[in-house]
Amino acid sequence: MHIVTSKQKEETNNMTLTKEDYAALYDEIMNVNEDNVQGKFYVNTLEELKHQAIEFLKNKYDYDEEDLEDIELEIHWKGEGLYCFRGLGFTNDYCVEHITEIFENETGVDYRIFLGDEKVIEQTKQELLNRHNFVYAVYKVCGFNDVSLVDVVYSDVPLNHKEVYDIVECYLEIEMYEKLGYIEFEAEKHDDGCWINHGIQEIREMDNQEFYQFLKDYERLTRGAR
């Protein structure tokens, strides 16, 4: 076996992660794309990681020593922590990455935002607001748990809900009216029988979890448009 070790540059402002943090990051990755991540190696040293990764491949594919001779194992080493194979079975590569690297590749979001780092969250919001004074997320809601981001509206001046909806009405195509200070809708009925409504949130109104979800959904939205 040929082992290629790439030592990843550590950022000076990284969080100190606990086992609970690692578990939360791993669980979220499983929710996002469980098929792309395999193995779970919590290690203190590079040698431990090499050993565990090789044993995993032996057990998973029933490899013997002769099989292993033809494999190039790529390890992205970032110090102690949790590592997994990424993309195993989808490509010819055997790549092991730190859980924070996998998380950011799979979600497009800084892992510290997911873990509630207030400083990073405020910095990220401010970066968006430095380009535009107001950033509005527009969601489609079908039932209680099916919420999807359909557009983002940027503005240098504050907009009320109707003004935001007027900008994106090509997406919504439903009649809007104002009630009790909020914009509500004549809901459209989905093919599966549930009723669809829409909602708006300006990023200052979002709590930490909502902001993480917005960034994750926005990454998917813009990725699909590329």
C-alpha positions in Angstrom: 0.0 0.0 0.0 1.2 3.5 -0.9 0.1 6.0 1.8 0.1 9.7 0.9 -0.2 12.1 3.8 -1.3 15.7 3.3 -0.8 17.8 6.4 -3.6 20.4 6.3 -2.9 23.9 7.5 -4.5 24.6 10.9 -6.3 27.8 11.4 -5.2 29.7 14.5 -8.9 30.5 15.4 -10.1 26.9 15.3 -12.5 25.8 18.0 -11.4 23.2 20.5 -13.7 20.3 19.8 -15.2 17.9 22.3 -16.4 14.4 21.6 -19.9 15.8 21.7 -19.0 18.3 19.0 -17.5 15.5 16.9 -20.6 13.5 17.3 -22.9 16.4 16.3 -20.8 17.1 13.2 -20.9 13.4 12.3 -24.6 13.1 12.8 -25.3 16.2 10.6 -23.1 14.8 7.8 -25.1 11.6 8.0 -28.3 13.6 7.6 -26.8 15.5 4.6 -25.1 12.8 2.6 -24.6 9.5 4.5 -23.8 7.5 1.4 -20.6 9.6 0.8 -19.0 9.0 4.2 -17.8 5.7 5.6 -15.8 4.7 8.6 -15.4 6.5 11.9 -11.9 6.8 13.3 -11.3 8.8 16.5 -7.5 9.0 16.8 -4.7 10.8 18.5 -1.9 10.1 16.1 -1.3 9.7 12.4 -0.1 6.1 12.9 -3.4 5.2 14.7 -5.3 6.6 11.8 -3.3 4.7 9.2 -3.9 1.4 11.1 -7.6 2.0 11.6 -8.1 3.0 8.0 -6.3 -0.1 6.7 -8.2 -2.4 9.0 -11.5 -0.9 7.9 -10.6 -1.6 4.2 -9.6 -5.2 5.1 -12.9 -5.8 6.8 -15.2 -4.0 4.4 -13.8 -5.4 1.2 -12.1 -8.6 2.5 -8.8 -7.3 1.2 -5.6 -9.3 1.9 -2.1 -8.0 1.9 -1.7 -8.5 -1.9 -4.9 -6.5 -2.5 -3.6 -3.7 -0.3 -0.4 -3.4 -2.3 -2.3 -1.8 -5.2 -4.1 0.8 -3.1 -3.0 4.4 -2.7 -4.4 5.7 0.6 -4.7 9.5 0.9 -4.9 11.0 4.4 -5.6 14.6 5.1 -4.0 14.9 8.5 -5.2 17.8 10.8 -4.1 16.5 14.1 -6.1 14.4 16.6 -9.8 14.0 16.1 -12.5 12.2 14.1 -11.8 11.0 10.6 -13.8 9.2 7.9 -13.4 8.0 4.4 -15.1 10.4 1.9 -16.3 9.3 -1.5 -15.4 5.7 -0.9 -17.0 3.5 -3.6 -18.0 6.5 -5.8 -14.5 7.0 -7.1 -11.3 5.0 -7.4 -9.8 7.1 -4.6 -9.2 6.0 -0.9 -9.3 9.3 0.9 -9.5 9.9 4.6 -10.5 13.4 5.8 -11.0 15.1 9.2 -14.6 15.5 10.1 -14.5 19.3 9.9 -13.1 19.1 6.3 -15.8 16.7 5.4 -18.5 18.8 7.0 -17.6 21.9 5.1 -17.3 20.0 1.8 -20.7 18.4 2.2 -22.6 21.4 3.6 -20.7 24.4 2.2 -20.9 26.0 5.7 -18.2 26.7 8.2 -18.4 24.0 10.9 -18.1 26.6 13.6 -21.4 28.1 12.6 -23.1 24.8 13.0 -21.6 24.4 16.5 -22.8 27.9 17.5 -19.6 30.0 17.5 -21.2 33.4 18.1 -18.1 35.3 16.8 -18.0 33.4 13.5 -21.8 33.7 13.1 -21.8 37.5 13.5 -18.8 37.8 11.2 -20.5 35.8 8.5 -23.7 37.8 8.9 -21.8 41.0 8.7 -20.0 39.9 5.5 -23.4 39.5 3.9 -24.7 42.8 5.2 -21.5 44.7 4.1 -22.5 43.9 0.5 -26.2 44.6 1.0 -27.9 46.3 4.0 -30.7 43.8 4.0 -30.8 40.1 3.1 -34.2 38.4 2.9 -34.7 34.6 2.7 -37.9 33.5 1.0 -39.2 30.0 1.9 -41.8 27.7 0.6 -43.6 25.8 3.3 -45.5 22.6 2.7 -47.0 21.1 5.8 -45.1 21.5 9.2 -41.7 20.1 8.4 -41.2 20.6 4.7 -39.5 24.0 4.4 -37.3 24.9 1.4 -35.5 28.1 0.4 -36.6 29.3 -3.0 -34.9 32.6 -3.3 -32.8 35.3 -1.6 -33.5 39.0 -2.0 -30.8 41.6 -1.4 -31.7 45.3 -0.8 -29.9 48.5 0.3 -33.2 49.7 1.8 -35.6 47.9 4.1 -38.5 46.1 2.4 -41.8 45.0 3.7 -43.0 41.5 3.0 -45.1 42.5 0.1 -42.2 44.3 -1.6 -40.1 41.2 -1.2 -42.8 39.0 -2.6 -43.3 41.3 -5.6 -39.7 40.8 -6.5 -39.9 37.0 -6.4 -43.5 36.6 -7.6 -42.3 34.7 -10.6 -41.5 31.9 -8.2 -44.6 32.1 -6.1 -47.4 32.8 -8.5 -50.0 33.2 -5.8 -52.2 36.0 -4.6 -50.9 37.9 -1.6 -52.7 40.0 0.9 -51.9 41.7 4.2 -53.4 40.6 7.5 -52.6 41.6 11.1 -49.3 43.3 10.0 -48.0 40.2 8.1 -48.3 39.0 4.6 -50.4 35.9 4.2 -51.4 34.0 1.2 -54.1 32.2 -0.7 -52.4 28.9 -0.3 -51.9 26.7 -3.4 -52.5 23.0 -3.1 -49.7 20.6 -3.8 -50.1 17.3 -5.8 -49.8 15.2 -2.6 -52.7 17.1 -1.0 -50.8 19.3 1.4 -51.1 23.1 1.3 -48.2 25.3 0.4 -47.5 28.7 2.0 -44.5 31.0 1.9 -42.6 32.9 4.5 -39.8 35.5 4.7 -36.9 36.0 7.2 -34.3 38.8 7.2 -31.0 37.3 8.4 -30.9 39.5 11.5 -34.0 37.7 12.7 -32.5 34.3 12.4 -31.2 32.4 15.4 -28.0 30.3 15.1 -29.7 27.2 13.9 -31.9 29.0 11.4 -28.8 30.9 10.1 -26.9 27.6 9.6 -29.8 26.1 7.8 -30.1 29.2 5.6 -26.4 29.0 4.6 -26.7 25.3 3.9 -29.8 25.8 1.8 -28.3 28.8 0.0 -25.2 26.7 -1.0 -27.5 24.1 -2.5 -29.6 26.7 -4.2 -26.7 28.5 -5.8 -24.9 25.3 -6.6 -27.9 24.1 -8.6 -27.9 27.4 -10.6 -24.3 27.1 -11.6 
